[in-house]
Amino acid sequence: MAALPRLSPARPEEILLPVRIWFVLSTLVASLMLNLLPAGGVWLAIRPDFLALTLLYWCIQQPRMLGVGVAWLFGLVMDVGDGTLFGQHALAYSALAYAAEFFHRRVLRFPLWHQAAHVAALLFLCGALVLIVRLMGGAAGVSWTYFLPAASGALLWPLISVFYQLPQRPARSPGER
């Protein structure tokens, strides 16, 4: 009987397998599709920016594989898909990727819930950049619920971290717990 994968983050002494580029790209495309799904009501108010969260995860975990350029390209795709002012997500995602690469060593030292606080601040920064560009483009003001996705994204951070690490976890030997 095959053992179920552990649903906990990798321990510092655990050696993970190298991440596959196809897995990184598939998570980015899947999170882009989640962002573009139609939503309404409460879900629209609290839905996290899945693409920003995924970009943040990979820029923290694999800063040499994914960077500002990839974040900028996915931001342009998000702008086209969302039908918003061209470049607003590109600017916000590239700033997010830069900040993630700058702080990645600091963030990785903390347990997942402490990392989530850093993630909330970075997602808040990303949302603020999008809002500034929108306001400069002549959009109407927003309510306080505009920043709820940053909080819900931070709450999802531990789950996403564990899920994205699953393909990297080596198979357990029969005697290991």
C-alpha positions in Angstrom: 0.0 0.0 0.0 1.4 3.4 -1.0 2.0 5.8 1.8 0.2 9.1 1.6 2.4 12.2 1.2 3.0 14.2 4.3 0.9 17.4 4.5 3.4 19.5 6.3 6.2 21.8 5.1 9.6 20.4 4.5 11.8 20.3 7.5 15.2 22.2 7.3 17.1 19.0 7.4 15.0 17.4 4.6 16.6 17.5 1.2 14.1 18.2 -1.6 14.3 17.0 -5.1 14.9 19.7 -7.8 11.8 21.4 -9.0 10.7 20.7 -12.6 10.2 23.6 -14.9 7.0 22.1 -16.3 5.5 22.0 -12.7 6.4 25.7 -12.2 4.8 26.7 -15.5 1.7 24.6 -14.9 1.2 26.2 -11.5 1.5 29.6 -13.0 -0.9 28.8 -15.8 -3.4 27.2 -13.4 -3.3 30.2 -11.1 -3.8 32.6 -14.1 -6.9 30.6 -15.0 -8.1 30.8 -11.4 -7.7 34.6 -11.5 -9.7 34.8 -14.8 -12.6 32.7 -13.6 -15.8 34.8 -13.3 -16.7 35.6 -9.7 -19.3 37.6 -7.9 -20.6 38.5 -4.5 -18.5 37.7 -1.4 -16.1 35.5 -3.4 -15.2 38.4 -5.6 -14.4 40.5 -2.5 -12.1 37.9 -0.8 -10.7 36.0 -3.8 -6.9 36.2 -3.5 -4.7 37.0 -6.5 -3.7 33.4 -7.2 -1.2 34.4 -9.8 0.5 36.9 -7.5 0.6 34.3 -4.8 2.1 31.7 -7.1 4.7 34.1 -8.5 5.6 35.1 -4.9 6.0 31.5 -3.9 8.3 30.6 -6.8 10.3 33.8 -6.5 11.0 33.0 -2.9 11.6 29.3 -3.3 13.4 29.4 -6.7 14.8 32.9 -7.3 17.2 31.7 -10.0 14.5 30.0 -12.0 11.8 32.7 -11.9 12.3 36.4 -11.7 11.1 39.9 -12.6 10.9 39.2 -16.3 8.6 36.2 -16.0 6.5 38.1 -13.5 6.3 41.0 -16.0 5.2 38.7 -18.8 2.5 37.0 -16.7 1.4 40.5 -15.6 0.9 41.5 -19.2 -1.1 38.4 -19.8 -3.2 39.1 -16.8 -3.8 42.6 -18.0 -5.0 41.3 -21.3 -7.2 38.6 -19.8 -8.7 41.0 -17.2 -9.3 43.7 -19.7 -7.7 46.4 -17.4 -5.3 49.2 -18.0 -2.4 47.6 -19.9 0.7 47.3 -17.7 -0.8 47.7 -14.2 -0.5 44.0 -13.3 2.9 43.8 -15.1 4.2 46.7 -12.9 2.8 45.2 -9.7 3.9 41.6 -10.4 7.4 42.7 -11.4 7.7 44.8 -8.2 6.4 41.8 -6.2 9.0 39.5 -7.8 11.8 42.0 -7.0 10.7 42.3 -3.4 10.3 38.5 -3.1 13.8 38.0 -4.5 15.2 40.7 -2.2 13.6 39.2 0.9 13.6 35.5 0.1 16.3 34.4 2.5 14.7 36.3 5.3 11.3 34.9 4.7 12.5 31.3 4.4 14.0 31.4 8.0 10.5 31.7 9.5 7.8 29.0 10.0 4.9 29.1 7.6 2.6 31.3 9.7 5.3 33.9 10.2 6.0 33.7 6.4 2.3 34.4 5.9 2.7 37.8 7.6 5.5 38.7 5.2 3.4 37.5 2.3 0.5 39.6 3.4 2.7 42.7 3.4 4.0 41.9 -0.1 0.5 41.1 -1.5 -0.7 44.4 0.1 2.1 46.2 -1.8 1.1 44.5 -5.0 -2.5 45.5 -4.6 -1.5 49.1 -3.7 0.5 49.4 -6.9 -2.4 48.2 -9.0 -4.7 50.6 -7.2 -2.3 53.5 -7.7 -2.1 52.8 -11.5 -5.9 52.5 -11.6 -6.4 55.8 -9.8 -3.9 57.5 -12.0 -5.8 56.2 -15.0 -9.0 57.9 -13.8 -10.8 55.0 -12.1 -13.1 55.6 -9.2 -12.0 55.1 -5.6 -12.4 51.7 -3.9 -13.7 50.6 -0.6 -11.8 49.1 2.3 -12.6 45.6 1.0 -10.1 46.1 -1.8 -7.3 44.8 0.4 -9.1 41.7 1.7 -7.5 39.5 -1.1 -4.1 40.2 0.5 -5.3 38.8 3.8 -7.0 35.8 2.2 -3.8 35.2 0.2 -1.7 35.2 3.3 -4.1 32.7 4.9 -3.7 30.4 1.9 0.2 30.7 2.0 0.8 27.6 4.3 -1.5 25.5 2.1 0.1 26.6 -1.1 3.6 26.1 0.3 2.8 22.5 1.2 1.0 21.7 -2.0 3.8 23.2 -4.2 6.4 21.2 -2.3 4.7 17.8 -2.8 6.4 16.9 -6.1 9.8 17.8 -4.6 9.4 15.5 -1.6 11.4 12.3 -1.9 9.5 9.0 -1.5 9.6 7.8 2.1 11.4 4.6 2.9 9.2 1.9 4.5 10.5 2.4 8.0 10.3 6.2 8.0 7.5 8.0 9.7 
